[in-house]
Every structure is written in C-alpha cells, then in structure tokens.
Amino acid sequence: MTSSTAKGSGRRFSVGPSLPLLPFLAFVTVFLFVPTVTVIIGAFQTAEGGFSAGSLSYLGSAAAVAALKGSLIVSAASAIIGAVVGGLVAYIISTAPPRSLLRRVVVSVSGVLAQFGGVTLAFAFLASYGFSGMVTLALANRGVDLYGDGWLFRLPGITLVYTYFQIPLMVIVFLPALEGLRPQWREAAVNLGATTRQYWLEVGLPLLRPAFLGSTLLLFANSFAAYATVAALVGQGAPVTPLLIRQLFSSEVLLGGAVNAKVLALEMVVVVAVVMALYAWLLRRTSRWLR
C-alpha cells in the first residue's frame, strides 16, 4: 500500500513549472485562438446572423479567384527568389569564421531587415522607384522610363518589395542547417574518393533539401499573410487576397461584405495551416541529422 502510494505520488502533476507559460498562453488565446475561431464561425454565418455554408460560394467568384491567384503568384515568386538568393548568402556566411566581422554584420543586418516592413518599407520603395522617386527621376534624365505603366503597384512590384524582407529571413532560418553540416562528413567523403561536386550532389544537398524546402515554405507563408506593406503600397484595387478582405470590410456598397471577408480569411487560414504543417514535417526530418 505504501509503495503504491509512493508511486502514485511520484506521478503527481505539478503546475509550478507551467506557471511561467500562462502569460504566453493568454497571449496566444487572445490574439490567435479567439480571432481564428471568430473567423471560422463568421464564415458560416449569413448577413442576418443565421448559419449557412452557402457563404462559401463566394470563394468561386471572379474577384476571390483573381485575388487568390495573385497572392499565390506573389508568395511563390518571392519565396523562390528569397530562398535561392538568401540560401547563397547563408552559404557564403557559413564558410566564414564564427567570430568574423563579416558574419556578425550580415547576421545582424539580416535580423533587422527581416522585420523591416509595413509602411516604412512601402515608403522606401515609393521614394526610390515611384513616379517621382529618386532612382526613377535619375534614370528619366538619361532617357530610361523606369516607372513605365506603374509596375510597382502590380504583382511584379509587390513581388520585388516582398523579396526585400524574404532574403534576410532566409539567411536567418537556413543558416543553422548549413552550420549543422559536420566537417567529418566531408572528410569521410573525400577519404572515400569523392570530389567536391560529388559530395554536394550525394551528401550535402540531400541533407539540406528538407531544410531548404521547409525554409521556402516558411517564406511562402510569410508573404501570403503579409498585409501592411502591400496595403501601404497599393492604394486602390485588390491584386492579392488581404487587400480584397480590406476592401470588403471597408466598402459601404457591397452587400454581405463582412461575411465574404471572413470567408476569404478562412481560406487564408487553411492555406497557411497546410503550408505550416508541411513546414513542421520537413523540420522534423531536418532535426534528425542536426542533433
């Protein structure tokens, strides 16, 4: 009896170590869980307050399809460009000594630029490449029309602006995977007669592939959910889904705009959830050899 009591007391759950997590759990509940549940419930409500799945038919409308297509194009293009360029920069940095000035500067700058977005980033591009931007006017004096037909406010311009913070984000998230490549693996490959090209094709790249794809998915989700930058850059129109949601919420002409906006928000939640689930799966595969 005593031994069973001791065993039972040994399994007793203590809430003490979990108390520091309560502020974080409260933050997640208020700013993530509650809004997500509100969006899911609102997507199945009618304008009169009843519940119906008919509101989901708005996802097949021309405006919703065009906005989703624009978001997917911008997110995929900026993620691929950011992954390739950022991956190369991360590789160059990984070859530098850990305490070198170049490495510390690039990592620090990447950390700052990865968070440099919103109105500030949009203003920087407008001041540089807008109709009266410094670069636009400088090239106009030499006969080069950089502004063109307003490409900066279309999908190519949005992709370029997003790439600005996608590249440094890739440097931050992909550098640990490059640092996880152990020198012993390369030495073993060389001792077995492998060339540098064979090592990267048969050892290095296969090991880095899950981390690279996972980082690319993270960049995709990051740009797909971005709002502040494109909202400050594009004043009219809805080339991407977040802007269409803003237009539906702010419009006083479109009927059922709030319900349709929640339907689009639910669509975005589903897309981001699928992408992040794939990212978590790839991250688990990467963690096997990073230990």
C-alpha positions in Angstrom: 0.0 0.0 0.0 2.8 2.3 0.9 4.8 1.5 -2.2 1.7 2.1 -4.5 1.1 5.4 -2.7 4.7 6.4 -3.3 4.5 5.5 -6.9 1.3 7.5 -7.2 2.8 10.5 -5.5 5.8 10.2 -7.9 3.5 10.7 -10.8 1.7 13.6 -9.3 1.4 16.5 -11.7 2.9 19.8 -10.6 1.6 23.1 -12.1 4.5 25.1 -10.7 6.9 24.7 -13.8 4.0 25.6 -16.1 3.1 28.9 -14.4 5.6 31.0 -16.5 3.8 29.8 -19.6 0.4 31.3 -18.6 1.2 34.8 -20.0 2.2 33.2 -23.3 -0.9 31.0 -23.4 -3.1 34.0 -22.6 -1.4 35.9 -25.4 -1.9 33.1 -27.9 -5.6 32.7 -26.8 -6.4 36.4 -27.2 -4.5 37.2 -30.4 -4.6 33.8 -32.2 -7.1 31.3 -31.0 -10.1 33.7 -30.4 -9.7 35.5 -33.8 -9.3 32.2 -35.6 -12.5 30.8 -34.0 -14.3 34.1 -34.8 -13.3 33.9 -38.4 -14.3 30.2 -38.7 -17.7 30.9 -37.2 -18.3 34.1 -39.1 -17.5 32.4 -42.4 -20.5 30.1 -42.0 -22.9 32.9 -40.9 -25.3 34.8 -43.1 -25.8 38.6 -43.1 -28.9 38.1 -40.9 -26.9 36.1 -38.3 -28.0 32.6 -39.2 -25.7 29.7 -40.1 -25.2 28.5 -43.6 -22.5 27.0 -45.8 -23.8 29.0 -48.8 -21.4 31.9 -48.0 -18.5 29.7 -49.0 -19.7 30.0 -52.6 -18.0 33.4 -52.7 -14.7 31.6 -53.0 -15.6 30.8 -56.6 -16.3 34.4 -57.6 -14.1 36.1 -60.1 -12.8 38.6 -57.5 -11.9 36.0 -55.0 -10.2 33.7 -57.5 -8.2 36.6 -59.0 -7.1 37.7 -55.6 -6.1 34.2 -54.5 -4.2 33.7 -57.8 -2.3 37.0 -57.2 -1.5 36.0 -53.7 -0.2 32.6 -54.7 1.9 34.1 -57.5 3.5 36.8 -55.3 4.1 34.4 -52.5 5.6 31.7 -54.6 7.8 34.1 -56.6 9.1 36.0 -53.6 9.6 32.8 -51.7 11.6 31.1 -54.5 13.7 34.2 -55.2 14.3 34.8 -51.5 15.2 31.1 -50.9 17.7 31.0 -53.7 19.4 34.3 -53.1 19.2 34.0 -49.3 20.4 30.4 -49.4 23.5 31.5 -51.4 24.2 34.3 -48.9 23.7 32.0 -46.0 26.2 29.5 -47.6 28.8 32.3 -48.0 28.3 33.3 -44.4 28.6 29.8 -43.2 32.1 29.5 -44.7 33.3 32.5 -42.7 34.8 32.1 -39.2 32.1 32.1 -36.5 33.5 35.3 -34.9 34.4 37.1 -38.1 33.2 40.7 -38.6 31.5 39.9 -41.9 29.5 37.1 -40.4 28.3 39.1 -37.4 27.4 42.1 -39.5 25.4 40.1 -42.1 23.5 38.1 -39.5 22.7 41.3 -37.5 21.6 43.2 -40.6 19.5 40.2 -41.8 17.8 40.2 -38.4 16.9 43.9 -38.8 15.9 43.8 -42.5 13.7 40.6 -42.0 11.5 42.8 -39.7 11.7 45.9 -41.9 8.2 46.0 -43.5 4.9 47.8 -43.4 4.5 51.5 -44.2 8.3 52.1 -43.8 9.2 49.6 -46.5 6.5 50.8 -48.9 7.6 54.4 -48.5 11.2 53.5 -49.1 10.3 51.9 -52.5 7.9 54.7 -53.4 10.7 57.2 -52.7 13.1 55.3 -54.8 11.0 53.8 -57.7 7.7 55.6 -57.6 6.5 58.2 -60.1 8.7 60.9 -58.5 11.3 58.5 -56.9 14.9 59.3 -56.8 16.0 56.4 -59.0 13.1 57.0 -61.4 14.0 60.6 -61.9 17.7 59.9 -62.2 17.1 57.4 -65.0 14.5 59.6 -66.6 17.1 62.2 -67.2 19.1 59.6 -69.2 16.1 58.6 -71.2 15.1 55.5 -69.2 11.4 55.2 -68.2 11.7 53.1 -65.1 8.2 53.8 -63.9 6.6 52.5 -67.0 2.9 51.7 -66.6 3.0 51.6 -62.8 4.6 48.1 -62.4 5.5 48.9 -58.8 1.8 48.7 -57.9 1.2 45.5 -59.7 2.2 41.9 -59.0 5.9 42.4 -60.2 6.3 45.4 -57.9 4.7 43.7 -54.9 7.0 40.6 -55.5 10.0 42.9 -55.6 9.1 44.6 -52.4 8.4 41.3 -50.6 11.7 39.9 -51.7 13.4 42.7 -49.8 12.5 41.0 -46.5 12.3 37.5 -47.8 16.1 37.3 -48.5 17.3 38.2 -45.0 14.6 36.0 -43.4 16.0 33.1 -45.5 19.5 33.8 -44.2 18.3 33.6 -40.6 16.3 30.4 -40.9 18.6 28.5 -43.3 22.0 29.3 -41.7 21.5 26.8 -38.8 21.0 24.0 -41.3 24.3 24.9 -43.1 26.1 25.1 -39.8 24.7 21.6 -39.0 26.8 20.1 -41.8 29.6 18.4 -39.9 33.1 18.7 -41.4 33.6 15.0 -40.6 31.1 14.1 -43.3 33.0 15.9 -46.0 36.3 14.5 -44.8 34.8 11.0 -44.9 33.5 11.6 -48.4 36.9 12.9 -49.6 38.7 9.9 -48.0 36.4 7.6 -50.0 37.5 9.4 -53.2 34.6 11.8 -53.6 35.1 15.1 -55.4 33.6 18.4 -54.1 30.9 18.1 -56.7 30.1 14.5 -55.7 30.0 15.5 -52.0 27.4 18.2 -52.6 25.3 16.2 -55.0 25.2 13.0 -53.0 25.7 14.1 -49.4 25.4 17.9 -48.8 22.3 18.8 -50.9 20.3 15.7 -50.0 20.8 16.6 -46.3 20.0 20.2 -46.9 16.9 19.6 -49.1 14.3 19.3 -46.3 15.7 22.4 -44.5 15.7 24.3 -47.8 12.2 23.3 -48.8 11.0 24.0 -45.2 12.5 27.4 -45.2 10.9 28.1 -48.6 7.5 27.2 -47.3 8.1 29.5 -44.3 8.9 32.3 -46.7 5.7 31.5 -48.7 3.5 31.6 -45.6 5.3 34.9 -44.5 4.4 36.6 -47.8 1.0 35.1 -48.2 -0.2 36.5 -44.9 1.6 39.9 -45.3 -0.7 42.9 -45.3 0.7 46.2 -44.0 3.3 46.6 -46.8 1.0 45.9 -49.7 -1.8 47.9 -48.1 0.5 51.0 -47.9 1.9 50.4 -51.4 -1.3 49.7 -53.3 -4.0 52.4 -52.7 -6.7 51.1 -55.0 -7.6 47.7 -56.3 -7.2 44.2 -54.8 -4.4 42.3 -56.6 -4.0 40.0 -53.5 -6.4 38.4 -51.0 -5.5 40.6 -48.0 -6.4 43.8 -50.0 -9.7 42.2 -51.1 -10.5 41.5 -47.5 -9.8 45.1 -46.6 -12.0 46.3 -49.5 -14.9 44.1 -48.4 -14.7 45.3 -44.8 -14.5 48.9 -45.7 -17.0 49.0 -48.5 -20.4 50.6 -47.9 -21.8 49.4 -51.2 -21.1 45.7 -51.4 -23.8 43.6 -49.6 -22.6 40.9 -47.2 -19.0 42.3 -47.4 -18.1 41.3 -43.8 -19.3 37.7 -44.3 -17.4 37.4 -47.6 -14.3 38.9 -45.9 -14.4 36.3 -43.2 -14.8 33.6 -45.9 -11.6 34.8 -47.5 -9.9 35.0 -44.1 -10.9 31.3 -43.6 -9.4 30.5 -46.9 -6.1 32.1 -45.9 -6.1 30.3 -42.6 -6.5 27.0 -44.4 -3.7 27.7 -46.8 -1.3 28.9 -44.1 -2.2 25.9 -41.9 -1.4 23.5 -44.7 1.9 25.2 -45.5 2.9 25.3 -41.9 2.0 21.6 -41.4 4.3 20.8 -44.3 7.0 23.0 -42.8 6.8 21.2 -39.5 7.1 17.8 -41.2 10.2 18.9 -43.1 11.6 20.5 -39.9 11.3 17.1 -38.1 13.2 15.4 -41.0 15.9 18.1 -40.7 16.2 17.7 -36.9 17.2 14.0 -37.3 20.7 14.9 -38.5 21.1 18.3 -36.8 21.2 16.5 -33.4 
